Amino acid sequence: MRQVYLDYSATTPVKKEVLDEMLPYFSEHFGNPSSLYSIAQNSKQALDLARERVAKLINANPNEVFFTAGGSEADNWALEGILDAHKDKGNHMITTKIEHHAILHTGEFLSKRGCEVTYLDVDSEGFINLEELESAITDKTVLISIIFANNEVGTVQPIKAISEIAKKHGVFLHVDAVQALGNVPIDVKELGVDLMSMSGHKIYGPKGVGALYIRKGVKISNLIHGGAQEMKKRAGTENLTGIVGFGKAADMARENLDEHIKSISQLRDYFIKEVQEKIPHTIVNGSMKHRHPGNANISFEYIEGESILMLLDMNGICVSTGSACSSKSLTPSHVLSAMGIPVERIHGTIRFSIGEFTTKEDLDYVIEKLVEIVGTLRALSPISAEKGWN
Ligand SMILES: *Cc1c(COP(=O)(O)O)cnc(C)c1O
């Protein structure tokens, strides 16, 4: 049976070139980068090179890139570290209702510790309102944290305009760029962000490694305490193999960025067009204009997303309903809810995410199976029957 992976927003496979670069650092060049003898110098150099490569992808200076154990740690660190370091100024933070759980749950944690968190609404395409953002700022506001490209619907926020508002009011801006990295051109200097979260496994690197960009001069408390690694800001012997892999993946993403965006978005547009032509009563969620190139979030009216997912899986096709994190529960996605999508429609929503190894033939196979599956499910659905759809 054909296997088609359309869940690149959940994770990506490690590219062969990335794995090849990682392998020697498991046993051949195993030295601790902090050791002073010469055999550890290979490790130190590899660490420096990875930092330069990640920095180059986002136009940062290498000393502004701090490796972490992934995107979630970077998100936790940005919020907790900034609120702690600037508590003399205030205890207020602004974020959105459509963040990844690594932000939302950190926000809840901070609230329990006496911080005040404002969650901005979004419109039907998933955009925040800039006037609402500006009027939410008070003299106690320390941080604004906004997701760059949304992981469920792919909506890309106007980060430059947001950073201008943050600057005008002297508030720090953190951006969760885990989905945007390698899929949207990012220049931290041009965008004017103060902190930015990244992750290796969403850009064809290994899992369990990521980074936080911290603009030079931004004061932040440490999250992990211990040794002097990561310029004394993030303790713990470095995940050298992971970091080397993340560095290589970042380098490949930078070299291939324009071509990647062009080819992936072409496939995505083809897929959306075919699905809408061949399957009636489907709705594409999110913005068509400012969208992650690989994201196709589609509602199939009056049938269950869980059923579609299971039948696709039986045909070797991997997708997710709303988001991977809520796939085990039937609570409707918080992102789609915030966009005002009715619960019944949310339950019939599938996220297809296209990536570098997706082919047009893969998509044709998925479309063929989707037509069958949606047809079968609608034939069984009393609501569809009532409406005369089958
Ligand atoms: C995947 C993801 C994260 C978490 O990154 P991990 O490296 O898996 O911890 C955070 N934010 C967004 C938007 C993501 O898609």
PDBQT file of the ligand as one rigid body, heavy atoms in Angstrom, charges set to zero:
ROOT
HETATM    1  C1  LIG A 401       5.813  22.057  17.496  1.00  0.00    +0.000 C 
HETATM    2  C2  LIG A 401       5.561  23.412  18.029  1.00  0.00    +0.000 A 
HETATM    3  C3  LIG A 401       6.066  23.810  19.274  1.00  0.00    +0.000 A 
HETATM    4  C4  LIG A 401       6.808  22.875  20.185  1.00  0.00    +0.000 C 
HETATM    5  O1  LIG A 401       8.084  22.551  19.696  1.00  0.00    +0.000 OA
HETATM    6  P1  LIG A 401       8.797  21.214  20.257  1.00  0.00    +0.000 P 
HETATM    7  O2  LIG A 401      10.170  21.274  19.673  1.00  0.00    +0.000 OA
HETATM    8  O3  LIG A 401       7.991  20.063  19.744  1.00  0.00    +0.000 OA
HETATM    9  O4  LIG A 401       8.802  21.307  21.739  1.00  0.00    +0.000 OA
HETATM   10  C5  LIG A 401       5.833  25.106  19.689  1.00  0.00    +0.000 A 
HETATM   11  N1  LIG A 401       5.154  25.968  18.927  1.00  0.00    +0.000 NA
HETATM   12  C6  LIG A 401       4.648  25.631  17.719  1.00  0.00    +0.000 A 
HETATM   13  C7  LIG A 401       3.921  26.644  16.916  1.00  0.00    +0.000 C 
HETATM   14  C8  LIG A 401       4.831  24.339  17.238  1.00  0.00    +0.000 A 
HETATM   15  O5  LIG A 401       4.316  24.001  16.055  1.00  0.00    +0.000 OA
ENDROOT
TORSDOF 0
